[in-house]
Amino acid sequence: MKKIIPIMFIALAFILVGCGLNVKLPDLNGETEANAIVLLKDITITAEVEYVQDENVETGYFVAYKDYAIGDKVDTDSTVTIQIAQNGVILPDLSGKTEAEAITTLDALGLSYNINYEVNYDLPDYNFNRYDIYEAGDRISVDETLNVYMVWSGSYLPDISSMYKTEAIEALEYDFIKNYDFEYVIDDNQTEDIVAGYKDFEAGDPAIEDGTITVLLYKNSFNDVATSIFFSKYLEGTGNSRALEIYNPTNDTVDLSLFHIAILQNGSYEISATISLDGMLESGETYTIAYSGSSQDLLDFADATSNRLVFDGNDTIQLRYSNETYLDTIYDLGEQLFLMTNELFVRDENTVKGTRDFVLSDWDGYVPDYYEIFGDFPFSKPESFTISEEYLYNQIGLTTVSGMEQVTLDHTTDGDTAAFTPGYINDARVRFLGTDTPETNQPYDWNTAEDGVWEAEPWGLEAKAYTSNILSNATVIYLQSDPDLGFKETYGRTLAYVWADGVMVNYELVKLGFSHNYLSTDSQIVFEHRYLYRWFQDAEAYAIENELGIHS
């Protein structure tokens, strides 16, 4: 006989299942977190875990229900929060783990920690080295910040905060850190090119060997303008004569009280003297400030004086804005070489703004007592020079003054050597001062040339042809002696400058690229208010720029 289940009973069962049955929350005391979750799951209760501090319960074990008590009834399929004791963490053994692996392990434990570095040559860099005051297996509170030490046997990032860029470079490279670059942060309240810090790193961090370490520098927006006031003349003269000239190339009148001059001596990064400026500098005008102890002839050209304007040929001089950003500099920070001394230097006439990197070639040297050009800028450098009567009527070969003598060409030996009459032939023939043209009368390669086979050096024949041509066609030839360089060389040859119809052949040989410049700066001969060695330096620069002769 079949059992018939009443239809109403079946319907009621479905209704009860659909609405959910009440179940009692079990006593989970003494159960681990994992067991507690399983026991609740068995009665279709989903557990959410909240960790709490409870010294009476072992870490990892059930403490209480949150919002409920043991025995409370809840619907099946409910979600209930259980509290699990978390009274500390057992420190894992990180031996052999890399820094990245150690961090992953510690993060999983929810620990707060600091990463430190120390040397250990027995382990690879960036590997775990030790805990600070604990060992693996020790239990620590979850509220404690753990100090963890990793291995690093290389360089550490030095503290370069508030350093100038060049000073920071020295500090980085002193620690053998080469993989760095710079990134600018605009801030007109800060001094430009002062270090703002590292990007993504801090001082004391290991200097990574892979990738790039970025150093942040402050930058001023106003320093990007097309024109700015700048130093136009610099005098480090004889005695106590010192002076600086400032020029305003802008279209506006400039309030000089917003600027000052800073002097940093002997390569130092520390300011030794600050000189305030005053007054309004109109467009296209100059402002000259001189040392108060200068000669009266110089002071007559000065707009202002200062007893703090003391410098020599290896001091850095900066024109600074009120926030200490320098707009223009004479010498780079840290420079110690004597480059500009005992002369008056004039800025290139095409200059329209200051430069934060010093460029020596932007300055032309003149004799130090050429005071009358102060106040005159832009100033055009003379393009050529010729025989000066100052020397023309002096006797040649004197040891006190330069003298000249008219001669006749006998023959040309080389690009830089020729014989003249009367008196300058054979062993006394003339060797041209400041030059050394390629040879024409010796083997080009002594190791490969066969006996008796002579080969000229490159550009030797061209140099000789130039000298022979200009002297052969000259109407008037003069020799000029230089008392500072001597009149005779070791082999008895005469040392002289050679003039052909008012053109100095020595100078032309350098300018056309037939010789490097070999004229000593000991020479004090002057043409057009410039020492002759300055003319020779310009001549070689011209040949190099135009790739002439030996520079091609």
PENORSUL-V803811 format. One record per residue. OMEGA is omega in whole degrees, 0 to 359 (* if undefined). NEAR is the number of other C-alpha atoms within 8 Angstrom. Layout:
BEGIN
<<OMEGA;NEAR> <OMEGA;NEAR>>
END
This chain:
BEGIN
<<182;2> <176;3> <181;4> <179;4> <182;6> <181;6> <183;6> <179;6> <178;8> <181;9> <180;8> <179;8> <179;8> <180;8> <181;8> <178;9> <182;8> <182;6> <181;6> <179;9> <174;8> <175;8> <178;9> <177;9> <185;11> <175;7> <183;6> <179;8> <181;8> <180;6> <174;10> <179;9> <182;10> <180;7> <181;8> <180;11> <181;10> <181;8> <177;8> <180;13> <181;10> <178;7> <175;8> <175;9> <177;12> <183;11> <167;11> <188;8> <173;8> <182;8> <181;8> <176;9> <179;7> <185;10> <181;7> <181;4> <180;9> <179;10> <178;9> <182;9> <182;13> <177;16> <184;11> <169;10> <173;11> <179;9> <179;5> <175;6> <178;9> <179;9> <176;8> <178;8> <176;8> <178;9> <171;9> <182;11> <175;8> <174;9> <184;8> <178;10> <176;11> <180;13> <182;13> <181;15> <175;16> <186;13> <180;12> <182;9> <174;10> <184;9> <181;10> <174;6> <182;6> <181;8> <178;6> <180;6> <174;10> <179;9> <181;10> <180;7> <179;8> <179;11> <179;8> <181;8> <182;8> <178;9> <181;9> <179;7> <179;7> <183;7> <171;12> <186;10> <172;8> <176;8> <176;8> <183;8> <176;10> <185;9> <170;7> <186;9> <180;6> <181;4> <178;8> <175;8> <179;8> <172;9> <177;12> <179;15> <182;11> <165;8> <183;10> <184;8> <182;4> <174;6> <177;8> <182;9> <176;8> <177;8> <177;8> <179;9> <178;8> <180;11> <184;6> <175;8> <186;8> <173;10> <183;10> <183;13> <175;13> <181;15> <170;15> <183;12> <180;9> <182;6> <175;9> <181;10> <180;11> <176;9> <182;6> <181;10> <178;8> <175;7> <169;9> <181;9> <182;10> <178;8> <178;11> <178;11> <179;8> <181;8> <179;10> <184;12> <173;9> <178;7> <176;9> <178;7> <185;10> <188;6> <180;8> <171;9> <184;8> <176;8> <186;8> <176;8> <182;8> <176;8> <185;9> <177;9> <182;6> <179;12> <182;12> <180;10> <170;9> <183;13> <176;15> <180;10> <174;10> <173;11> <178;9> <178;4> <174;7> <176;9> <182;10> <175;8> <174;9> <177;10> <184;10> <181;7> <176;5> <182;4> <185;6> <175;8> <183;12> <177;10> <180;13> <178;13> <174;15> <177;15> <179;13> <180;13> <184;8> <180;6> <179;6> <181;6> <188;6> <182;6> <176;9> <176;12> <183;13> <174;12> <180;14> <176;11> <181;13> <179;12> <168;14> <192;16> <181;13> <181;7> <180;5> <184;9> <178;14> <178;14> <174;13> <175;12> <178;14> <182;12> <178;13> <180;15> <185;12> <179;10> <184;6> <171;6> <185;10> <176;9> <184;10> <180;11> <177;9> <184;8> <174;12> <179;14> <177;12> <178;13> <179;13> <191;15> <168;11> <176;10> <182;12> <173;9> <180;8> <181;5> <177;10> <180;8> <175;9> <181;10> <179;10> <177;8> <183;10> <176;7> <179;7> <180;8> <184;12> <180;9> <177;11> <182;9> <180;11> <178;12> <182;11> <175;14> <185;12> <173;16> <186;15> <179;9> <180;7> <177;12> <181;8> <178;6> <178;7> <182;11> <179;11> <181;6> <186;11> <172;11> <180;7> <177;7> <177;10> <176;10> <177;8> <181;8> <183;12> <180;7> <173;10> <193;7> <177;11> <178;15> <177;14> <179;16> <184;11> <171;12> <189;14> <173;14> <185;11> <179;8> <178;8> <172;8> <178;10> <181;11> <183;15> <181;14> <168;16> <189;8> <176;11> <176;10> <180;11> <181;11> <180;11> <180;8> <175;6> <184;7> <185;6> <184;9> <178;10> <178;11> <170;12> <182;15> <182;12> <182;12> <177;11> <186;10> <181;8> <180;5> <180;7> <177;9> <179;11> <178;13> <179;8> <172;9> <185;8> <178;9> <185;6> <183;5> <177;5> <184;7> <177;10> <183;11> <177;11> <180;12> <190;12> <181;12> <181;6> <188;9> <188;9> <179;5> <173;6> <184;10> <181;10> <178;7> <359;10> <182;7> <183;8> <178;5> <177;5> <185;6> <182;4> <177;4> <179;7> <183;8> <178;9> <179;7> <178;6> <182;6> <191;11> <186;10> <174;8> <177;10> <180;9> <173;11> <179;11> <182;10> <183;9> <181;5> <176;9> <179;16> <184;15> <178;14> <179;10> <182;8> <176;11> <180;9> <172;12> <174;9> <177;8> <180;12> <183;9> <179;13> <183;18> <182;14> <179;11> <179;14> <182;15> <174;14> <0;10> <166;7> <185;6> <179;12> <180;13> <183;6> <181;8> <181;11> <191;13> <172;14> <187;11> <181;13> <174;10> <183;11> <172;14> <184;9> <178;14> <185;13> <174;11> <187;11> <173;7> <181;8> <176;11> <179;9> <183;6> <184;6> <185;4> <182;5> <177;11> <179;5> <177;4> <180;4> <184;7> <182;9> <182;10> <174;13> <178;11> <180;7> <178;11> <181;15> <179;12> <178;9> <179;15> <180;14> <179;9> <182;9> <180;13> <183;11> <184;8> <180;9> <181;10> <183;7> <182;6> <176;9> <181;6> <179;10> <175;14> <167;11> <179;13> <180;13> <178;15> <185;16> <181;13> <184;8> <179;8> <183;11> <179;11> <177;9> <186;9> <184;5> <177;6> <179;8> <180;12> <177;12> <185;13> <167;13> <184;13> <181;12> <177;14> <182;14> <175;8> <178;7> <178;9> <185;11> <180;11> <181;13> <181;11> <178;10> <178;13> <184;16> <180;14> <176;11> <177;15> <180;17> <166;12> <176;10> <178;11> <182;8> <182;10> <176;8> <174;6> <181;6> <180;13> <177;8> <187;8> <171;9> <179;10> <177;6> <178;8> <176;11> <183;14> <181;11> <175;10> <176;10> <180;10> <177;14> <178;9> <181;9> <179;14> <178;13> <178;9> <181;9> <179;15> <181;11> <182;6> <176;6> <182;10> <173;11> <184;10> <179;10> <183;8> <*;6>>
END
